[in-house]
Amino acid sequence: MDPLSDVLSLLKPRSYMSKGFEAGGDWSVQFPSHYQSIKCNAIITGECWLAVESVPEPVHLKAGDCFVLPSGRPFRLASDLSISPVDAGPIFEQARGGGTVSCNGGIDFFLTGSRFAVSGANAPTLLAMLPPVVHISKESDKDSLRWAVEQMMQELRDERPGGLLIAQHMAHMMLVQALRMHVDNAPERGASGWFAALADKQLAKALNAMHENPAHRWTVQTLAERAGMSRSVFSLKFKQAVGSAPLEYLTRWRMLLAGDRLANGNEPVSTVALSLGYESESAFSTAFKRTLGCSPRQYGQIEAGEENTAIAE
């Protein structure tokens, strides 16, 4: 798979809350942190401001805009950010299982969206690869999202049998489309980070190569050749964009893949190690512990404990 599909596959996003939100007059609503989850929303009518904790500048949202919040940070939506906010909890208690909730009469503004739960001990690491705010405002991008948004909105409002399931599928489509568009638009925004590397045609070739065949014995030289760059220029540019050296990134990705397989399958550690390019289990275990902070066997036990806790809750 491609790098974006790989990351989303390991996160295993599950849409478990698809709702509409409408507001009227002057309003301001504060939303709490949403640990290990991704919010994806579209503005249907009206406009508002979005302020995300630790993000310096607020974002002005208009009808047709879509925004994704992968970081789980608290955020605020408001017609005017100078208005003291009310807590979102009591408002959204109106529709625990879906549907539309209302604030101040709800005649000026309407938003539809979904929250995606993500799983795994390394979800924070994977989520950190995504930007804190994705704002889709380009007209051509909004047009391509419109069908999914309109279908989702219709299902939420009609409350027909199977409507929530359809809304969830539409929400998944919105999420992937929005993140893809963020990659496409990264160069013109001058973005940095993993998404900027995906958007760079040369660096993307190296990233795709590592994701397509993580077990291959890649070297910085062979990855630089894939990118069509000199070894030194490639190393510098990759580290500036991604935040780690190419082979450090490869090792971390291998360990994230291994952790997922150990947590969700019954393969012995030696089999996982061999499939990811390690000739000995001891070399693999050393790399695993250095990267993820525990041994492969301990990791499987930690994941099993978290799964049992989630089931109990």
N, C-alpha and C positions, 0 to 999 in steps of 0.2 A: 504493500500500500504506500501511498504518499505520506510525507511527514505529518500533515494536519490530520489525515484520517487515522494514522497510527496513534497520535496523542489522544484524539477523541475516543478511539477504541479502548485504550487503556483506562481512560476516565469512566467509560461506560455510563454516559449521561442518561438518566431516566427522568422523563418529564412526569412529575407527579402533582403538579399544580398548574392548571391553565385557567386563567381568570380574566375578566374585564374590569377596568376601573374607570369610573366617570366622576367628574367634579364640576362644580359651578362656582361662579363668583371668584372671590379671593380665597386661596387655599394653600396649604403647605403641609406635607405629610412626611414624617421621618420613618424610614425603614431600618430595621436592625441589621446586624451582620448576618449573613447567610453562609455559615461555615460549610466548606466543601460542597458548594452548589454554584450554579451559573444561572443568572437571570437573563432572559431574552424578551424584549418588549417592542411593540410598534405603536406609534402615535397615529390614531385614526382620525380624530378631529381635534382642533384647537392647538395650543402650544403650551410649553412649560419650561422650567429650568431644572436641570439635573446637577446636583452637587454630590460628589463621591468623596468620602473621607480619604485624606492624604493625596488627593488629586488637586493640584493648585487652582485650576480654572474651572468654573462651572460650564456646563454645556447647554446651549439653547436648542430645544427640540421643537420641531414643527410637524404639522400633519404630514404623514408619509414617511417620517424618519423612523429608523429602527435603531435600538441600542442594545448592547450586550454587556453585562457586568460579570466577568469571570472571577474576580478577585475575592468575592464574599464580603467586601467591606460595607459598612453602613452607608446609606445614601439618603438623599432627600429629593423629592419631587415637589415643585411649587410653582404657582402662577407668579409669585414674587418671593425671592429668597429673603427679603427683609421681614416677612411675616413669621411669627413664632409657629413652629410646626406642632402638629398633633401626632400622636403615636399611631402607626399603621395597624397595630394589632387589633384593636376593637373594630376598626373599619372592615378589615378582612375576615373577621369572625363571621360576618354576614354570609359568607359563601365558602365554607370549609372545603366542599367537594368540587368547587368550580362555579361558574356563573359570573355575574357582574355585581360589583359592590359600588356604592355611591357615597360621595362626599359633597356636602353643601348643595344638594339638589341635582348635581350632575347634568347640566345642560350645555356646558361650554367646552368640555374636554372629555375625550374618551381614549383609553389605552387598552391594548390587549397584549397578553404575554404569558410566559410560562417560567417556572423555576425547575431547573434540572438538578437532581441529586447526583453526585459523583461518588465513586467508591474507591477504597484502597488506601493503605497507609501512605502511599506516595502521591495521593491526589494533590496535596499542597505543592509538591515539586512540579507536577505536570501543569497545574493551574498557573504557576508562576511563569510558565512559558507563554501564556496568553496575556494580552494587554489588559490593564485594569478597566479601561472603558473602550468599547468599540462603538463608534457613532457612524451610522450609514445615512448620509444626507444627499449623496449624488443622485441626480434625477434618474439616470439610466439604471443605477443600482436599485433605487426604490421601485422602479417599474418591474424589475425582475422578481422582487419580493412580494409585490402587491397581491398576486394570486393566492399565495400561501396565507398572507395576512387576512385577506377577505374571507377565505374559507374558514379560517380559525375563528374570526369574529362571528361569522354566521352560525357556526356550530355552538359557540358559547351563548349566543342570544336565543337561538331556537330551542335549545335544551331537548333535542330529539334523542331517541334511543341510539346509543353508540356515539353520541356527539363528542363526549369527552375524549374518547379514544382517537377519533379523527382529529380533534384539536391538538392532541399530543403529537400525532404524526406531523401535523403542520408546524408545530413548534420545533420539532427536530429539524425539519427542512429550513425553517427560518434561522436556526442557530448555525447550521453548517454554511448556508448561503452567506450569512452576515460575516462569519469569520473568513470565508473565501474572499469576499469583497474587500475585507480589511487588508488581506495579503495583496490583492490586486492594486489597491490604492496606496500602499505603504510608500513607494518611491516618491510620489508627489507630496506626501506629508513630511518627508524627511525622517521617517520613523527609525528607531533603533531597536535592537533586541532580536529575539528568535524570528518574529514575523518579518522583520526587515531582511533577515537572511533568506527567508523563503521567497521574498519578493525580488531579491537580487538574482538575476539569471545565472550568474556564475556560481555563487555560493549555493544556490538551490540545487545545482547539479551535484555538488558534493553531498549535500544533505540527503537528496534523493538516493544517491548511491549507498550511503550508510544505512538508510532505512530499508531499502530494497534487499540488501544483503548484509545484515549486521554481523554475520559470522565470518565474513571475508577478512583476510589479513590485510586490512587497509593500512597504508602508511601515509604520512603527510604528503609525500611526493606523489603517490598515486591519486590521492584526493585532489591535489593541486592540478594534476593533469586532467582529471575529470572536469574541473572548474575552468580549465584553459588559462591558468595563471602560473606564475613562478612560485616555487615553494615558499619563499620568504614573504612575498606579497599576500599569498593565500593565507598563510598562518596569521599574519597581522590582521588582515581584513576579517577573517573568521572570528578571531578572538574579540575584536572590537564590536562586532555585530552580536555574537551569541553570548559572549561573556566567559567563554572557556576555550581552551585550545581544541583543535579538531579531534585528537585522539582521546582527550578527556571527555568530550561530548559523546564520542562513540562508546566509551566504557560505561558512562552513565546510562546511555540508552539501552545498552545490552543488559545492564543490571535491572533497569525498570521492566524490560521484557521478561527477564528471568523471574523477578518478584511476582509478576502477574501469573506466570505459569506455575510457580510453586504454590501460590495462594489458591489457585483455581483448578488445579489438576492433581494428578497422582504420580507424576513422573519423578523418578529418583534424581537427586542433585547431579549425579554424574551424567545423566542423559541431557539435562538442561545445559550443563556446562559444555559438553561436546557440541551440541547444536548451535551454540553461540560462539564457537571458534576457540574454545579452551581445551587444550590437550590433556590437562590434568584437573581433577576436582579440587585439589589444594590451591592451584593458581586461581581458579574461578572463585573459590571461597574467600581467598584473600582480597581479591578485587571487589567481591560483593560486600564484605564487611567494611572495607575502606570507603566504599561509595554509599552504602545504605545504613551503616552503623551497627549491623548485627550479622550473624552467620546466616546462611541460607535456611538452615533448619529452624533457627530461632525466628526468622522472618515468617515462615509458614505457621508457626505457633501463634505469633502475634496477630497475624491476619485472621486465623481461626477464632481467636478470642474476641476480636473486634466484630466478626460476623455474628458470633453468638450473642454479644451484647446488643447488636442492632436488632436481632430477632426478638430478644427479650423485651426491648423497648417498644 
